[in-house]
Amino acid sequence: MKKLRVALIGTGNIGETHITRYEANPNVEIAAVCDIDAEKLNKFADKHNIEARFTSVDEMLASVELDAADVCVWNCSHAECTIAALNAGLNVLCEKPMAMTAAEAQEMKDTADKNGKLLMLGFVTRFSNQSRIAKDFIDNGYLGNIYYTKATYVRRHGNPGGWFSDKSRSGGGPIIDIGVHPLDLTRYLMGNPKPVSVYCVAANELHEDRANLKTHVGWAPEGADPKKDVCDVESSAVGIIRYENGASTLLECSYSLHDGRSTQDGGNGRILYGTKGGLNLDTMMYYTDVNGFMVNSEIKDVDNYNEAKEGFRAEIDHFVDCCLNGTKCISPAEDGVVIMKILEGLYESARTGKSVDII
Ligand SMILES: NC(=O)c1ccc[n+]([C@@H]2O[C@H](COP(=O)([O-])OP(=O)(O)OC[C@H]3O[C@@H](n4cnc5c(N)ncnc54)[C@H](O)[C@@H]3O)[C@@H](O)[C@H]2O)c1
């Protein structure tokens, strides 16, 4: 079987996570890597034994024969790198969030369609065992009509600094960075309903207190210093998303809540409420009525579900499968565009104090 020749664009934290999953897939050859930071690029390429290394995406696309690209760069460069790769005839996996704006996201999707190429979004939580078990419950009718969901992702340690706190590179704080995960997952599990309006309140508290903590976020970008780095993003937000089918989602996200749920790596709370049952994706508790009694059931052996694949591994393997075998993608560009519209609406609502219609 011909191997998929993949280029990895962006050799930072998530680039490292992705490459180890490609290395574990026997149908992939990492044919080139690219990063604008030559020092990081060389360190990464040496570690992973990759000859073809570039500091310019265009130069890489012009020099190497490739089938696919994986875009793992700052949010501000998702559109530029993705569009260049699609126009070079490659299938693309792009990390979340899709882009900085809904217009950019739409242009990325249009470019994929124009070139007849796949544009998959790295919505990794769709690929976790918890999500796949939830989907199984939903598909078999155990939740009934899901009319309300909670989408929570809260951290306590503060903004990590670096590009995360610089709006010109990130597009925003926890709404676009981590809120995007439960927002996408709950919408996906509800069957991707059409959003009609959003309302959001954002806070800008605790940046300084968190920067002065004596312990640090373990995964902060190399060289980041929250005490010195520019910080012009929100620190927390709460939002409501209303869908056309009458369902709603309550979003809560933060980098810096004084809250026991939150840890350095994130306190999640993804809960689905349906007419036949409720499901908490973090505790894997299922709630329903049996024989006129309220019953709480714990789903066991979550880690042993199906092929027991961890999220990033399942995501990368799915992308490779879609590229090589034409398998239908479960995380397509059209979903990324809708999520970008919701994110943009949340920011507009937080800024104006008004509900925003999603068109
Ligand atoms: N799915 C997840 O759970 C998850 C987790 C972490 C990060 N991410 C996403 O991955 C992306 C990268 O995050 P990170 O934490 O790896 O950041 P990072 O700073 O560690 O790495 C990003 C790299 O991209 C490079 N870069 C920036 N613009 C570029 C361009 N135009 N061309 C080539 N290289 C460029 C930077 O030099 C840097 O080395 C972000 O979009 C982030 O939202 C997703």
The ligand as an SDF file (V2000), in Angstrom:
LIG
                    3D

 44 48  0  0  0  0  0  0  0  0999 V2000
   -6.3920   19.9260   19.9810 N   0  0  0  0  0  0  0  0  0  0  0  0
   -5.8420   20.3490   21.0970 C   0  0  0  0  0  0  0  0  0  0  0  0
   -6.1900   19.9040   22.1870 O   0  0  0  0  0  0  0  0  0  0  0  0
   -4.7630   21.3860   21.0260 C   0  0  0  0  0  0  0  0  0  0  0  0
   -3.8460   21.4900   22.0630 C   0  0  0  0  0  0  0  0  0  0  0  0
   -2.8450   22.4680   21.9620 C   0  0  0  0  0  0  0  0  0  0  0  0
   -2.8020   23.3240   20.8560 C   0  0  0  0  0  0  0  0  0  0  0  0
   -3.7250   23.2030   19.8600 N   0  0  0  0  0  0  0  0  0  0  0  0
   -3.7120   24.1080   18.7060 C   0  0  0  0  0  0  0  0  0  0  0  0
   -2.5020   23.8890   17.9700 O   0  0  0  0  0  0  0  0  0  0  0  0
   -1.9960   25.1110   17.4550 C   0  0  0  0  0  0  0  0  0  0  0  0
   -0.5580   25.3020   17.9180 C   0  0  0  0  0  0  0  0  0  0  0  0
   -0.5160   25.3430   19.3330 O   0  0  0  0  0  0  0  0  0  0  0  0
    0.8300   24.9700   20.1240 P   0  0  0  0  0  0  0  0  0  0  0  0
    0.4590   24.8730   21.5550 O   0  0  0  0  0  0  0  0  0  0  0  0
    1.4870   23.7980   19.4800 O   0  0  0  0  0  0  0  0  0  0  0  0
    1.7080   26.2800   19.8800 O   0  0  0  0  0  0  0  0  0  0  0  0
    3.3170   26.3810   19.8210 P   0  0  0  0  0  0  0  0  0  0  0  0
    3.6510   27.8220   19.9670 O   0  0  0  0  0  0  0  0  0  0  0  0
    3.9220   25.3960   20.7550 O   0  0  0  0  0  0  0  0  0  0  0  0
    3.6580   25.8910   18.3250 O   0  0  0  0  0  0  0  0  0  0  0  0
    3.2160   26.5770   17.1910 C   0  0  0  0  0  0  0  0  0  0  0  0
    4.3680   26.6420   16.1880 C   0  0  0  0  0  0  0  0  0  0  0  0
    3.8680   27.2290   14.9670 O   0  0  0  0  0  0  0  0  0  0  0  0
    4.9320   27.9930   14.3940 C   0  0  0  0  0  0  0  0  0  0  0  0
    4.3620   28.9070   13.4100 N   0  0  0  0  0  0  0  0  0  0  0  0
    3.5750   29.9850   13.6250 C   0  0  0  0  0  0  0  0  0  0  0  0
    3.1840   30.5330   12.4550 N   0  0  0  0  0  0  0  0  0  0  0  0
    3.7370   29.7750   11.4680 C   0  0  0  0  0  0  0  0  0  0  0  0
    3.6940   29.8160   10.0530 C   0  0  0  0  0  0  0  0  0  0  0  0
    3.0100   30.7580    9.4060 N   0  0  0  0  0  0  0  0  0  0  0  0
    4.3690   28.8760    9.3560 N   0  0  0  0  0  0  0  0  0  0  0  0
    5.0860   27.9150   10.0010 C   0  0  0  0  0  0  0  0  0  0  0  0
    5.1610   27.8240   11.3390 N   0  0  0  0  0  0  0  0  0  0  0  0
    4.4940   28.7350   12.0780 C   0  0  0  0  0  0  0  0  0  0  0  0
    5.5810   28.6570   15.6020 C   0  0  0  0  0  0  0  0  0  0  0  0
    6.8990   29.1000   15.3340 O   0  0  0  0  0  0  0  0  0  0  0  0
    5.5340   27.5420   16.6510 C   0  0  0  0  0  0  0  0  0  0  0  0
    6.7220   26.7780   16.6630 O   0  0  0  0  0  0  0  0  0  0  0  0
   -2.9710   26.1940   17.9240 C   0  0  0  0  0  0  0  0  0  0  0  0
   -3.8880   26.4650   16.9180 O   0  0  0  0  0  0  0  0  0  0  0  0
   -3.6880   25.5690   19.1130 C   0  0  0  0  0  0  0  0  0  0  0  0
   -4.9940   26.0710   19.2880 O   0  0  0  0  0  0  0  0  0  0  0  0
   -4.6790   22.2430   19.9230 C   0  0  0  0  0  0  0  0  0  0  0  0
  1  2  1  0
  2  3  2  0
  2  4  1  0
  4  5  1  0
  4 44  2  0
  5  6  2  0
  6  7  1  0
  7  8  2  0
  8  9  1  0
  8 44  1  0
  9 10  1  0
  9 42  1  0
 10 11  1  0
 11 12  1  0
 11 40  1  0
 12 13  1  0
 13 14  1  0
 14 15  2  0
 14 16  1  0
 14 17  1  0
 17 18  1  0
 18 19  2  0
 18 20  1  0
 18 21  1  0
 21 22  1  0
 22 23  1  0
 23 24  1  0
 23 38  1  0
 24 25  1  0
 25 26  1  0
 25 36  1  0
 26 27  1  0
 26 35  1  0
 27 28  2  0
 28 29  1  0
 29 30  1  0
 29 35  2  0
 30 31  1  0
 30 32  2  0
 32 33  1  0
 33 34  2  0
 34 35  1  0
 36 37  1  0
 36 38  1  0
 38 39  1  0
 40 41  1  0
 40 42  1  0
 42 43  1  0
M  CHG  2   8   1  16  -1
M  END
$$$$
